[in-house]
Amino acid sequence: MVIGVREGVLALIVVVALYIGLVLFRMLRLANKAAEQPPAVITDVPEKTLPADKTEAAPVINSTTEPRLEEVEPVKLESPPPGLANELLYEGMERELVQLRDEVEVMRGELSALREDMQHALAHLRATQTVSPIYGDAMQMAVAGYDAVMIAERCGIARAEAELVVALARSQVQ
């Protein structure tokens, strides 16, 4: 079984599409978990106690200058806005989508370049297959862009024959 360039590129596109699907699935799963779990809020401040084996007395606090620990209100952290997690998720998804679009654009460019190279190679192959073996070198030179005079000199054929080979190569490329 021979895998060509076309099949390889298609396989690469399928792999990238599967990767995109997996990433989107994981992001949606994380978003669902974040939506299910409410944010933790600290409501109590633990009181400091001395260990039972310590004989030191607790420092005396002047009640007129500093409030006592029991009088201090517990610190409450503000919970994030309800849409913040979704906004961050969407921003991350948008960044990844832009990155994936850029990668697809690069792949399209590479695919286009490969297609042009393949068409050029195919035209060259067709040109060499339709010509007599005697004129094979002359045909290859004509496809490469040499003029009739140069082909006639290098291949040892008449100039008129070289001009016919050049005309044949031009007609097959177009």
N, C-alpha and C positions, 0 to 999 in steps of 0.2 A: 504494500500500500504506500503510495507516494503522496506526501502532503505538499501542496504547492504554496506559493506566496498568498494566493487568494484565500485558501482555506486557513492558513495561519493567521491572517489578519482578521478573518471572521471569528476564529476561535478567540483571539485576543479581545475583540469587541464583546463577545459573550462573557468572557471572564470579567471584564470591567463592569458590564451591566450587572452581573451577579454580585460583585463587590459593592456596587452602589446600593443594590437592594438590601444586602446584609447590613450595611451601615445605616440606612434609613430605618430598617427594622429595629436595630439596636437603639437608635435615638428615640424612636417612638416608645419602646419599652421603658427606657429611662424616664421619659416624660410622664408616662403612666405611673411609674413608681413615685416620682416626685409629686404628682398630683394626689396620690393616695395618702402619702405621709405628711401630716401637718408639721410645720416647722416647730422645733423645740424652743420653748420660752422658759427662761430661768425666772422663777418667782420667789424663791427663798434663798436667803443667805445663811449658810450654816454658822452656828454659834461656835466660838472658840472655847474650848474647855481645857483645863489643865489635867494632866494625867493624875490618877489617884495616888501614885507613889511620890509625887512632888510635894514638898512641904512649904514651898514658897507661897506667899500670899499674893493674890491678884492685886495689881496696882490699883490704887484708889483714884477714881476719876471724879473730878469736880463736876457736880451736876449742873452748876450754873454756867460753865463754859463749854462743856462738851456734852452732847446727848449720850444717853446710855444706849447700849446695844439693843435693848428691847424696844427703845423708842424710835430707832432708825427704821424707816420704811424699806422693804426689800426692793432691790433694783430689778426693774422689769425691762427686758430688752425689747425693742420694737421688732415686731415680726416684719419680714419683707413684704412689699406689696404683693397681692395675690397674683398679678400677671407677670412678675419679674422672672420667675422660672420659665414661663412660656416664652417671654421675650428673649431670654438668653438662649433657650433651645432654638427658637426660630432664627436668631442671629447666627448661631453656630451652623444650622442647616443651610442658611443662605450662603455663608462663607464657603462651606463645603461644596455647595451646588455651583458656585462661581468657579471654584477650583476644578471641579469635574468638567464643567463646560470648557474651561481652558484646555484641559487634557484632551477632551474629545476634539477640539479644534486642531490641536497639534497632531493628533492621530489622523484626522481628515487630511491635513497637509501632507503627512507622510504617505498616506494611502494614495493621494493624488500623484505624488512624485513616483511612487512605485508603479502606478498605472502607466504613467508616461514612459518610464524606463522599459516596462514590459511591452508596450506598444512599439517602441523603437526597436527593441530586440526582435519582436515578432516580424516587423517589416524587414529587418536585416536578414532574418532567417528565410522569409519568403523569397526575398531577392536572390539569395544564394541557392535556393532549391530549384528555382525555375530556370536557371542558367546552365548552359553546358559546362561540364567540368573544365574545359579548356579556358573558358572565360570567367571562372570562379573568382580568381584574384582581381581581375578587372572590375567585376561587379561589386566586390567588397570595397574596392577603392572608390568606385562611383557613389556607393551608398555613404561612404565616409566623407564625401564632398570634394574629392579631387577632380580637376578638370581633365578634359579629353587628351590634351597634349601630354600631361604628366602620366596618365594611364597608358597611353601608347608607348611612351619611352620605357616605362618600368616593366610592362608586361610583354613587350615585343610584338605588339599587334599594330595594324594600320590605324592611322588617325581616324578614318571614317568608321572603322569598327569600334574604336574607343568612344566616338560620338554616339553611336547607336547604343552602346552599353550605358552611357550616361543618361540618354533619353529614356531607356528602359528602366533604369533605377529610379529616376524622377517620377515616372508614371506609376510605379509600384508603391512608392512611398506615399503618394497622394491618393 
